[in-house]
């Protein structure tokens, strides 16, 4: 799932004690997959798939869940995907940047891999809406087992919890984040204990570790064999978070937490629920809560609600982090990003994303009204993102790591086959309500590709009428204008051409500053650029300089702070002597070749509402002059 902010992790995982990192990783990384037992077996046996609640049916499903956890999470993610780190960072956008670099010499393949990454990212946002809705609903539904006639309160109570969660985002989660790790450790201990309690009633359920039961299920139920995987995959929701949150903890704490605590707890709980069903098939209506003794039901509902809130928090934070990466890689318009922690860079808040997710989650809860109904729509986005991850990591294994094809190809085919089957099993859900995340993902994909293409066309259109910098400087030497004291910084995408803002300023004000800096900000396909590589500067004479600032896709693009690294004697970037000139383009749709008219209109709307360079680059408000220009697309 999401790339959550580090919450309890603390800044810098290298200095933390191993046990502390393990607890923090459990709190942030495993909230989503850890709450899957709330609804997975309930959906399998009472979700309309027709799976018989008998000995063979229960053991067959448990075998499928167990070996899915082993293959997809333990082998695919732990052993391979987590090794595909981009300078320690994970997640679909970081992997896309890595794959794009791997395919640098293959233009068509590179474009295809970028499309795969954008599809995965777009589907992630759809998943980010369903995860909080289904998790909190499934937790609150436990109250219906404890109190008669309270079922009609499930939706209102779920909305109160979810809306409250979105409302506190702007205040940051650092304080409550300290509790995430201990609460989730308690959750997994309780999961394991409940599982042991159930298994002791019917120990024969442990035979389900034999994969033969899964194969036998497919042979005995050929009609529902693949379809049931659409429900089994619910046990894997959140697997993507293992990779996405790697930047906060590193691979080892995440892997240790999985094998030491999370995997055993999940397996024990699923098997405990299966044992309950062997003794009481009627418990299929809610095997998770009915597994607990009656006296423990209310405390379990409270703990489940806290666990699902933590899982939802991870997804929301992940949406913020993914959005920031996509902005700095050029796929999403700039938005105002606010830091909610002075100590941890990963804790950010993006209002537009927060409120959009809240609206989507509220609509889902009101539209589906139960976790069972939502489960019928869940899985399309999850499996789609997992499939895209497999494609991208396969490209990295073959092109960047250059593993021998005899070793890499069978492994990659295994990943693609399993993910492809899971995705195919979930495709029918599109007509059962699963269209929501698909439509949301498709809309976001169109927005991202339109923005990327539009920005490139905008640069090309501006360049068509651009004046080469060398010619301009030569003319300045022949007919020098009046020069004024100070440094003028002109932001431009093309350092070899004269910015429109510079021409407008010279035309209207008839002056040039003593030092004229043409500043270009470049984002690399890596998370962080070290200070030693941040700055490039060239002198053109006549007081003109070209400066290029390099940032990674998780760096904070603080331009004034970065310019302090320049130690060139001729340049003075002191705050009271530096003026920043920005150009704001107004796009006019035209019949020129490029994009269709509706996409040009969409791009113009996005450009008009995008956050400007002033706030995005942290420029001083009282030292900025903005000049407008019209560009035909």
C-alpha positions in Angstrom: 0.0 0.0 0.0 0.9 3.5 0.7 4.2 5.1 1.3 3.4 6.2 4.8 5.3 8.9 6.6 7.7 7.4 9.1 5.5 8.1 12.2 7.2 6.2 14.9 10.2 5.5 12.9 12.2 8.5 13.8 14.6 10.3 11.6 17.4 8.1 10.3 16.8 4.4 10.8 20.5 3.5 11.0 20.8 4.9 14.5 17.8 3.2 15.9 18.0 -0.1 17.8 16.9 -3.2 15.8 13.9 -3.9 18.2 12.8 -0.3 17.9 13.0 -0.4 14.1 11.0 -3.7 14.1 8.2 -2.2 16.2 8.1 1.0 14.1 8.0 -1.0 10.9 5.1 -3.1 12.2 3.2 0.1 13.0 3.7 1.8 9.7 4.2 -0.9 7.1 1.8 -3.7 8.1 -1.4 -2.0 9.1 -3.2 -2.8 5.8 -2.2 -6.4 5.3 -2.5 -6.9 9.1 -6.2 -6.0 9.1 -7.1 -8.3 6.1 -8.2 -11.2 8.5 -11.2 -9.0 9.4 -12.9 -9.6 6.1 -11.0 -12.1 3.9 -12.5 -15.5 5.0 -15.9 -13.8 5.6 -15.9 -12.7 1.9 -14.7 -16.1 0.6 -17.4 -18.1 2.3 -20.3 -15.7 2.4 -19.6 -13.5 -0.5 -21.7 -15.3 -3.1 -18.9 -17.4 -4.6 -20.5 -20.7 -3.6 -17.6 -22.1 -1.7 -18.8 -25.0 0.4 -18.1 -24.6 4.1 -16.9 -28.1 4.6 -13.6 -29.9 5.3 -12.2 -29.8 1.8 -13.5 -26.3 1.0 -12.0 -24.8 4.2 -8.6 -26.6 3.8 -8.5 -25.7 0.1 -9.0 -22.0 0.7 -6.5 -21.9 3.6 -3.9 -23.6 1.4 -4.5 -20.9 -1.3 -4.1 -18.1 1.3 -1.1 -19.6 2.9 0.8 -20.2 -0.4 -0.2 -16.8 -1.7 1.4 -15.2 1.3 4.5 -17.3 0.8 4.9 -16.7 -2.9 3.7 -13.1 -3.3 4.9 -11.6 0.0 7.7 -13.8 1.3 9.4 -14.6 -2.0 8.4 -11.9 -4.5 8.5 -8.8 -2.3 10.9 -9.9 0.5 13.5 -11.6 -1.7 13.3 -9.7 -4.9 11.2 -6.5 -5.1 12.7 -5.0 -1.9 16.1 -5.4 -3.5 15.0 -3.0 -6.3 15.6 0.1 -4.2 16.2 3.5 -5.7 18.9 4.8 -3.3 17.0 3.1 -0.5 13.6 4.5 -1.6 10.7 2.2 -2.7 7.2 2.6 -4.2 5.8 2.4 -7.7 7.1 5.9 -8.7 10.6 5.2 -7.4 10.6 1.9 -9.2 9.4 3.6 -12.4 12.3 6.0 -12.2 14.6 3.1 -11.7 13.1 1.2 -14.6 13.3 4.3 -16.8 17.0 4.6 -16.1 17.5 0.8 -16.8 15.9 1.2 -20.2 17.7 4.4 -21.1 19.0 3.0 -24.4 15.6 1.6 -25.5 13.2 4.5 -26.2 10.1 2.5 -26.9 10.6 0.1 -24.0 11.3 3.1 -21.7 8.0 4.7 -22.8 6.2 1.4 -22.2 7.7 1.0 -18.7 6.7 4.6 -17.8 3.1 3.9 -18.9 3.1 0.8 -16.7 4.4 2.9 -13.8 1.7 5.5 -14.3 -1.0 2.9 -14.5 0.2 1.4 -11.2 0.3 4.8 -9.6 -3.1 5.8 -10.9 -4.6 2.5 -9.6 -2.9 3.1 -6.2 -5.1 6.2 -5.7 -8.2 4.2 -6.4 -7.0 1.6 -3.9 -6.3 4.5 -1.4 -10.0 5.2 -1.3 -11.2 1.6 -0.8 -8.7 0.5 1.9 -9.9 3.0 4.6 -13.5 2.4 3.8 -13.4 -1.5 3.9 -11.1 -1.6 6.8 -13.0 0.7 9.2 -16.4 -0.8 8.1 -15.2 -4.3 8.8 -14.0 -3.3 12.2 -17.2 -1.4 13.2 -19.4 -4.2 12.0 -18.2 -6.3 15.0 -20.5 -4.1 17.1 -23.4 -5.9 15.4 -22.4 -9.1 17.0 -22.1 -7.6 20.5 -25.3 -5.5 20.4 -28.6 -6.3 18.8 -30.2 -3.8 16.5 -27.1 -1.6 16.1 -26.4 -2.5 12.5 -27.9 0.7 11.3 -25.3 2.6 13.2 -22.3 1.0 11.4 -22.3 3.4 8.5 -22.6 6.6 10.6 -20.0 5.5 13.1 -17.6 4.5 10.3 -18.1 7.9 8.7 -17.3 9.7 12.0 -14.1 7.7 12.4 -13.0 8.2 8.8 -13.9 11.9 8.5 -12.1 12.5 11.8 -9.0 10.8 10.5 -8.9 13.1 7.4 -9.6 16.2 9.5 -6.5 15.6 11.7 -4.1 15.2 8.8 -3.3 18.9 8.5 -2.0 18.8 12.1 0.4 16.0 11.5 0.5 12.5 13.0 3.8 12.6 14.8 2.3 12.5 18.3 -0.2 9.7 17.7 2.3 8.0 15.5 4.4 7.1 18.5 1.6 4.7 19.5 1.2 3.0 16.1 4.0 0.5 16.6 2.9 -0.8 20.1 -0.7 -0.9 19.0 0.0 -2.9 15.9 2.4 -5.3 17.8 -0.5 -5.9 20.3 -2.8 -6.4 17.3 -0.6 -9.1 15.8 -0.1 -10.8 19.2 -3.9 -10.9 19.6 -4.3 -12.3 16.0 -1.9 -15.1 16.8 -3.5 -15.9 20.2 -7.0 -16.0 18.7 -5.6 -18.3 15.9 -4.0 -20.7 18.4 -7.2 -20.7 20.4 -9.2 -21.8 17.3 -6.5 -24.3 16.1 -6.6 -26.1 19.4 -10.3 -26.9 18.8 -9.6 -28.5 15.4 -5.9 -29.2 14.9 -6.5 -31.0 11.6 -6.8 -27.6 10.0 -3.0 -27.5 10.0 -3.0 -29.9 7.1 -3.8 -26.9 4.9 -0.1 -26.1 4.7 0.1 -28.9 2.1 -0.4 -27.2 -1.3 -2.1 -30.3 -2.5 -5.3 -29.1 -0.8 -5.2 -25.9 -3.0 -4.6 -27.9 -6.2 -7.5 -30.3 -5.2 -9.8 -27.3 -4.7 -9.1 -26.2 -8.3 -9.7 -29.7 -9.6 -12.9 -30.2 -7.7 -14.3 -26.7 -8.4 -13.1 -25.8 -11.9 -15.8 -23.3 -12.4 -15.0 -21.2 -9.3 -11.3 -22.0 -9.1 -10.0 -18.8 -10.7 -12.9 -16.6 -9.6 -12.3 -17.4 -5.9 -8.9 -15.9 -6.2 -10.7 -12.6 -6.4 -11.6 -13.1 -2.7 -8.3 -14.8 -1.7 -6.4 -11.8 -2.9 -7.9 -9.8 0.0 -5.3 -11.5 2.2 -2.6 -9.8 0.1 -3.9 -6.3 0.3 -1.1 -4.1 1.6 1.7 -6.1 0.1 2.8 -3.1 -1.9 3.4 -1.2 1.4 6.3 -3.5 2.2 8.2 -1.9 -0.8 6.7 1.6 -0.6 7.8 2.1 3.0 11.3 0.8 2.5 12.8 4.3 2.5 11.8 4.9 6.1 13.1 1.7 7.6 15.3 -0.2 5.2 14.9 -3.7 3.9 16.1 -5.7 7.0 13.6 -4.3 9.6 10.7 -4.8 7.3 11.8 -8.4 6.4 12.5 -9.3 10.1 9.1 -7.9 11.2 7.4 -10.0 8.5 9.0 -13.3 9.3 9.2 -12.9 13.1 5.8 -11.5 13.8 3.4 -10.6 11.0 3.5 -13.8 8.9 3.1 -16.2 11.8 0.3 -14.1 13.3 -1.6 -13.9 10.0 -1.2 -17.6 9.3 -2.3 -18.6 12.8 -5.3 -16.4 12.6 -6.5 -17.6 9.2 -6.0 -21.2 10.3 -7.9 -20.4 13.6 -10.8 -19.0 11.6 -10.7 -22.1 9.4 -10.8 -24.3 12.5 -13.8 -22.4 13.7 -15.6 -23.0 10.4 -14.8 -26.7 10.6 -16.7 -26.9 13.9 -19.4 -24.3 13.1 -20.1 -23.6 9.4 -22.7 -20.9 10.4 -19.7 -18.8 11.7 -19.0 -17.9 8.1 -21.0 -14.7 8.5 -18.1 -13.2 10.5 -15.4 -15.8 11.4 -13.0 -13.2 12.7 -15.1 -11.8 15.5 -16.9 -15.2 16.3 -13.5 -16.7 16.8 -13.1 -14.6 20.0 -14.7 -15.5 23.3 -17.8 -13.4 24.0 -16.2 -11.5 26.8 -13.4 -10.3 24.5 -15.7 -9.0 21.7 -15.9 -5.4 22.8 -12.2 -5.0 23.5 -11.5 -6.7 20.1 -13.8 -4.3 18.3 -11.9 -1.4 19.9 -8.5 -2.8 19.0 -9.7 -3.6 15.5 -10.9 0.0 15.0 -7.5 1.4 16.1 -5.7 -1.1 13.8 -7.9 -0.1 10.8 -7.4 3.6 11.5 -3.6 3.0 11.5 -3.9 1.1 8.2 -5.9 3.9 6.8 -3.4 6.5 8.0 -0.6 4.6 6.2 -2.6 4.7 2.9 -3.3 8.4 3.3 0.3 9.2 4.1 1.3 7.0 1.2 -0.9 9.1 -1.2 0.9 12.2 0.0 4.3 10.8 -0.6 3.4 9.3 -4.0 2.0 12.7 -5.0 5.1 14.5 -4.1 7.3 12.1 -6.1 5.0 12.3 -9.1 5.0 16.2 -8.9 8.8 16.3 -8.9 9.0 13.7 -11.7 6.7 15.9 -13.7 3.6 13.8 -13.9 1.3 15.9 -11.6 0.7 19.6 -11.4 2.5 21.3 -8.5 0.5 21.5 -5.3 1.1 23.2 -2.0 3.0 20.7 0.2 3.1 21.5 3.9 5.5 19.8 6.3 3.9 18.7 9.6 7.1 17.7 11.3 10.3 19.7 11.7 12.2 16.5 12.4 11.0 14.2 9.7 11.0 15.0 6.1 8.6 12.3 5.2 5.7 13.8 7.2 3.9 16.0 4.7 0.4 17.2 4.1 -1.2 17.9 0.7 -4.7 19.4 1.1 -6.0 18.7 -2.4 -5.1 15.0 -2.1 -6.5 14.8 1.5 -9.9 16.2 0.6 -10.2 14.3 -2.6 -9.5 11.1 -0.8 -12.0 12.0 1.9 -14.8 12.6 -0.7 -14.0 9.3 -2.4 -14.0 7.4 0.9 -17.3 8.9 2.1 -19.0 8.1 -1.2 -17.7 4.5 -1.1 -19.1 4.0 2.5 -22.4 5.6 1.6 -22.6 3.7 -1.7 -21.7 0.2 -0.5 -22.7 0.4 3.2 -20.9 -2.8 4.2 -17.5 -4.4 4.0 -18.9 -7.4 2.2 -20.3 -5.2 -0.6 -17.0 -3.3 -0.8 -15.0 -6.6 -0.9 -16.8 -7.4 -4.1 -15.3 -4.2 -5.6 -11.9 -4.6 -3.9 -8.9 -6.2 -5.6 -8.9 -4.7 -9.1 -6.7 -1.8 -8.2 -4.5 -3.9 -5.8 -3.8 -6.6 -8.3 -3.3 -4.1 -11.1 -0.6 -2.3 -9.1 1.0 -5.6 -8.2 1.1 -6.6 -11.8 2.7 -3.3 -12.9 5.3 -3.8 -10.1 6.2 -7.2 -11.5 6.7 -5.8 -15.0 8.9 -3.0 -13.8 11.0 -5.2 -11.5 11.5 -7.7 -14.3 12.9 -4.9 -16.4 15.2 -3.9 -13.6 16.4 -7.4 -13.1 17.2 -8.0 -16.8 18.4 -4.5 -17.8 19.9 -2.9 -14.7 21.1 -5.8 -12.6 21.9 -7.8 -15.8 21.0 -11.1 -14.2 21.5 -14.2 -16.5 18.3 -14.7 -18.5 18.3 -18.4 -17.5 17.9 -17.3 -13.9 15.9 -14.1 -14.2 13.3 -15.1 -16.9 11.8 -18.0 -15.0 11.5 -15.9 -11.8 9.9 -13.0 -13.7 7.5 -15.3 -15.5 6.5 -16.8 -12.2 5.7 -13.4 -10.8 3.8 -12.3 -13.9 1.8 -15.5 -14.1 0.6 -15.4 -10.5 -0.1 -11.6 -10.6 -1.8 -12.0 -14.0 -4.1 -14.8 -12.7 -5.0 -12.7 -9.7 -5.7 -9.7 -11.9 -7.8 -11.8 -14.3 -9.8 -13.2 -11.3 -10.6 -9.6 -10.3 -11.6 -8.3 -13.7 -15.2 -9.5 -13.3 -15.5 -7.3 -10.2 -15.5 -4.3 -12.5 -19.2 -4.8 -13.2 -19.8 -5.6 -9.5 -18.7 -2.2 -8.2 -15.0 -2.5 -9.0 -15.4 0.0 -11.7 -15.0 2.8 -9.1 -11.2 2.4 -8.6 -10.7 1.6 -12.3 -12.6 4.8 -13.4 -10.7 6.8 -10.8 -7.4 5.3 -11.9 -8.2 5.9 -15.6 -9.1 9.5 -14.9 -5.8 10.0 -13.0 -3.9 8.3 -15.8 -5.4 10.7 -18.3 -4.5 13.7 -16.1 -0.9 12.5 -15.5 -0.2 11.8 -19.2 -2.0 15.1 -20.3 0.1 17.1 -17.8 3.4 15.5 -18.9 2.6 15.8 -22.6 1.3 19.4 -22.2 4.4 20.6 -20.3 6.6 19.2 -23.0 4.5 20.9 -25.7 4.6 24.1 -23.7 8.4 24.1 -23.6 8.5 23.3 -27.3 6.2 26.1 -28.2 8.1 28.6 -26.1 11.4 27.4 -27.7 10.0 28.0 -31.2 10.2 31.7 -30.7 13.1 31.6 -28.3 16.2 33.8 -28.9 19.6 31.9 -28.6 21.4 33.1 -25.5 24.8 33.6 -27.2 23.2 36.0 -29.8 21.4 37.9 -27.1 24.6 38.3 -25.0 26.5 39.5 -28.1 23.9 42.1 -28.8 24.2 43.3 -25.2 27.9 43.7 -25.6 27.4 45.9 -28.7 24.5 48.0 -27.3 24.7 47.7 -23.5 21.5 48.7 -21.6 21.5 50.5 -18.3 22.6 48.1 -15.5 21.3 48.2 -12.0 22.8 46.7 -8.8 21.9 43.3 -7.6 21.3 39.8 -9.0 18.4 38.8 -11.2 17.4 35.1 -11.2 15.3 34.0 -14.1 13.7 30.6 -13.9 13.7 28.8 -17.2 13.3 25.3 -18.5 15.9 25.9 -21.3 19.3 27.3 -20.1 20.5 27.9 -23.7 17.7 30.3 -24.7 16.6 33.7 -23.4 13.7 33.4 -21.0 10.5 35.4 -22.0 10.6 37.1 -18.6 14.0 38.5 -19.3 12.9 39.9 -22.7 9.8 41.4 -21.2 11.7 42.9 -18.3 14.3 44.5 -20.7 11.6 45.7 -23.0 9.4 47.3 -20.4 11.9 48.5 -17.8 14.9 49.1 -20.1 17.4 47.8 -17.5 19.4 44.7 -16.7 20.9 43.7 -13.3 24.6 43.5 -12.8 24.4 39.8 -12.5 21.8 37.9 -14.6 21.3 34.2 -13.6 19.4 31.8 -15.9 18.3 29.2 -13.4 17.1 25.7 -14.4 15.9 23.1 -11.9 16.5 19.5 -13.0 14.9 16.5 -11.3 16.9 13.3 -11.4 15.6 9.7 -11.4 17.0 9.2 -7.9 15.5 10.1 -4.5 18.2 12.5 -3.2 21.0 14.4 -4.8 23.9 15.0 -2.5 25.0 18.7 -1.9 28.2 18.1 -3.8 26.2 17.4 -6.9 23.5 20.0 -6.4 25.0 22.9 -8.2 26.4 23.6 -11.7 27.4 27.1 -12.8 28.9 28.5 -16.0 29.8 32.1 -16.8 28.9 33.6 -20.2 30.5 37.0 -19.7 28.7 40.3 -19.6 27.4 39.4 -16.2 25.4 36.4 -17.4 25.5 33.1 -15.7 23.9 29.7 -16.2 23.0 27.8 -13.1 21.5 24.3 -12.9 20.2 22.9 -9.7 19.8 19.2 -9.3 17.1 17.7 -7.0 16.0 14.1 -6.4 12.3 13.2 -6.3 12.2 13.2 -2.5 14.3 16.4 -2.1 12.8 19.7 -0.9 13.3 22.1 -3.9 14.3 25.1 -1.7 16.0 27.3 -4.4 17.3 30.1 -2.1 18.8 27.5 0.2 20.4 25.7 -2.7 21.9 28.9 -4.2 23.8 29.4 -1.0 26.0 26.5 -2.1 27.3 28.7 -4.9 30.7 30.1 -3.9 31.5 31.9 -7.2 33.0 35.2 -6.3 31.1 37.2 -9.0 27.7 36.0 -7.8 26.0 37.4 -4.7 22.7 35.7 -3.7 22.2 37.6 -0.5 18.4 37.9 0.1 18.3 41.7 -0.1 20.3 41.8 -3.4 18.5 39.0 -5.2 15.3 39.4 -7.3 13.5 36.3 -8.8 11.7 36.8 -12.1 9.1 34.2 -13.0 7.1 33.6 -16.1 3.4 32.5 -15.9 2.1 31.1 -19.1 -1.5 31.2 -20.2 -2.3 28.4 -22.7 -4.6 29.1 -25.6 -6.0 26.0 -27.3 -5.4 26.1 -31.1 -5.3 23.8 -34.2 -1.6 23.3 -34.0 -0.5 19.7 -33.9 0.1 18.3 -30.4 -2.9 17.1 -28.4 -6.6 16.9 -29.1 -8.6 20.0 -28.3 -10.2 18.6 -25.2 -6.8 17.6 -23.7 -5.4 21.0 -24.5 -8.4 22.6 -22.7 -7.8 20.2 -19.8 -4.1 21.0 -19.7 -4.9 24.8 -19.7 -7.2 24.3 -16.7 -4.6 22.3 -14.8 -1.9 24.8 -15.6 -4.1 27.7 -14.4 -4.8 26.0 -11.1 -1.3 24.5 -10.5 0.7 25.8 -7.6 3.2 28.4 -8.9 6.9 28.4 -8.7 7.0 31.0 -6.0 5.6 28.7 -3.3 6.9 25.5 -4.7 10.5 26.6 -4.8 10.2 28.5 -1.5 11.0 31.9 -3.0 10.8 35.0 -0.8 7.5 36.7 -1.3 8.9 40.2 -1.4 11.7 39.4 -3.9 9.6 38.0 -6.7 8.4 39.6 -10.0 6.0 37.6 -12.1 5.5 38.3 -15.8 2.8 36.7 -17.9 2.8 35.4 -21.5 0.3 33.7 -23.8 1.2 30.5 -25.6 -0.8 28.8 -28.3 -0.9 25.0 -28.0 
